[in-house]
Amino acid sequence: MNLISIGKQKINARLKFEAFFLSTLSIIISPTYIVRSGLYRGVTNFAQRFEGDVLDFGCGSKSYETLFTKAKSYIGIDIEVSGYSHKDNKVDFYYDGKSLSFPDNSFDCIVCFEILEHVFNIEEGYVEIFRVLKPNGLFLGTLPVVWEEYEVAYDFAKAI
């Protein structure tokens, strides 16, 4: 790999970071800065309450993982879709769209960020999520309300 390629990779990685996390540069390069900043602040506030084993349902790149500083473990699960590359993702386990491969009461906390709108069989998904959540466990889920349509070619709900 040459220096130009390495430089481009670093710039692209920084732009991805700035579009998601918040800094002065984010205000300039992210058209969704206001929404992202509110979401980030909200998740940051709740993340401090999450301890023990955390499951990130629909984890993708585990964008919020670093906020869960009190977690003993942070496990990511996502659905594997033919033709969709998970090369930039941090998936620990794949979900078949029907059942989670964990025993009952496995997790102290479960988080879902901007993913549940892709699950067409949401009732079954919730049954599985709450099956693996310990009694009195914490659940944090967010849904987009102002995003433009994204991942059109890979809408995960179509695969379930």
C-alpha positions in Angstrom: 0.0 0.0 0.0 1.5 3.4 -1.0 1.4 6.6 1.1 -1.4 8.2 -1.0 -3.6 5.2 -0.3 -2.8 5.3 3.4 -3.5 9.0 3.5 -6.9 8.6 1.8 -7.8 5.8 4.2 -7.0 8.0 7.2 -9.0 10.9 5.8 -12.0 8.7 5.1 -11.8 7.1 8.5 -11.6 10.6 10.1 -14.6 11.8 8.0 -16.6 8.8 9.1 -15.7 9.5 12.7 -16.6 13.2 12.5 -19.9 12.4 10.8 -20.9 10.2 13.7 -19.2 11.6 16.8 -19.2 15.2 17.7 -16.5 17.8 17.3 -16.2 21.3 15.8 -15.4 19.7 12.4 -18.7 17.7 12.7 -20.7 20.9 12.5 -19.3 21.6 9.1 -19.2 18.2 7.5 -22.3 16.5 8.9 -25.7 17.5 7.7 -27.2 15.5 10.5 -25.1 17.1 13.3 -28.1 18.4 15.3 -29.9 15.1 15.4 -26.6 13.1 16.0 -25.6 15.4 18.8 -28.9 14.9 20.6 -28.7 11.1 20.1 -25.1 11.0 21.2 -25.9 13.0 24.4 -28.8 10.8 25.2 -26.9 7.6 24.8 -24.0 9.0 26.8 -26.3 9.8 29.7 -27.9 6.3 29.7 -24.7 4.4 29.1 -23.4 5.3 32.6 -26.3 3.2 34.1 -25.4 0.1 32.1 -23.2 -2.4 33.9 -22.5 -6.1 33.5 -22.9 -7.9 30.2 -24.3 -5.7 27.4 -25.7 -7.0 24.1 -25.8 -4.6 21.1 -28.6 -5.9 18.9 -27.8 -4.8 15.3 -24.4 -3.7 16.3 -22.8 -2.8 13.0 -19.5 -1.1 13.9 -20.5 -0.8 17.6 -20.4 2.9 17.3 -21.4 3.5 20.9 -19.3 0.8 22.6 -16.8 3.2 24.1 -19.6 5.0 26.0 -20.4 1.9 28.0 -17.5 2.2 30.4 -19.1 0.2 33.2 -19.9 -2.8 31.0 -18.1 -6.1 31.9 -18.6 -7.2 28.3 -20.0 -5.7 25.2 -21.2 -8.3 22.6 -22.4 -7.3 19.2 -24.9 -9.2 17.1 -26.1 -8.4 13.6 -27.8 -10.1 10.7 -25.8 -11.5 7.9 -27.1 -10.5 4.5 -25.9 -11.9 1.3 -24.1 -9.2 -0.8 -23.6 -6.9 2.2 -20.0 -6.5 3.4 -19.5 -6.4 7.1 -15.8 -5.6 6.7 -16.1 -2.3 8.7 -18.4 -3.9 11.3 -17.5 -5.5 14.7 -20.0 -8.3 14.7 -19.3 -11.0 17.3 -22.3 -13.2 16.4 -24.8 -13.3 13.6 -28.6 -13.4 14.1 -30.7 -15.6 11.8 -33.7 -13.3 12.1 -35.6 -15.9 14.2 -33.7 -16.7 17.4 -30.8 -15.4 19.4 -28.1 -18.0 20.1 -27.9 -17.2 23.8 -29.5 -18.9 26.8 -32.4 -17.2 28.6 -31.4 -14.3 31.0 -27.9 -13.9 29.5 -27.5 -10.2 29.5 -27.8 -7.4 32.1 -28.5 -4.8 29.4 -29.5 -4.8 25.7 -29.1 -1.8 23.3 -30.5 -1.3 19.8 -29.5 1.9 18.0 -31.4 2.9 14.8 -32.1 -0.7 13.8 -35.5 -1.9 14.8 -37.2 -0.2 11.9 -35.5 -2.8 9.7 -37.0 -5.8 11.5 -40.3 -6.8 9.9 -41.0 -9.5 12.4 -40.6 -7.1 15.3 -42.8 -9.0 17.7 -40.6 -12.1 17.4 -37.5 -9.9 17.7 -38.8 -8.4 20.9 -39.6 -11.8 22.3 -36.1 -12.9 21.7 -34.5 -9.7 23.0 -36.5 -9.9 26.3 -35.9 -13.7 26.5 -32.1 -13.1 26.8 -32.4 -10.0 29.0 -32.2 -10.8 32.7 -35.1 -10.0 35.0 -34.9 -6.3 35.9 -32.3 -5.8 33.1 -32.1 -2.6 31.2 -33.1 -2.0 27.6 -32.3 1.0 25.5 -33.6 1.3 22.0 -33.6 4.3 19.6 -35.5 4.8 16.3 -34.8 7.3 13.6 -37.4 10.0 13.0 -35.5 12.4 10.8 -33.0 10.4 8.8 -33.2 10.2 5.0 -33.6 6.8 3.6 -30.4 4.8 3.7 -29.1 1.3 2.9 -31.8 0.9 0.3 -30.1 -2.0 -1.4 -29.5 -3.7 1.9 -32.6 -3.1 4.0 -32.1 -5.8 6.5 -35.8 -6.3 7.1 -36.1 -7.8 3.6 -33.7 -10.6 4.6 -35.7 -11.7 7.6 
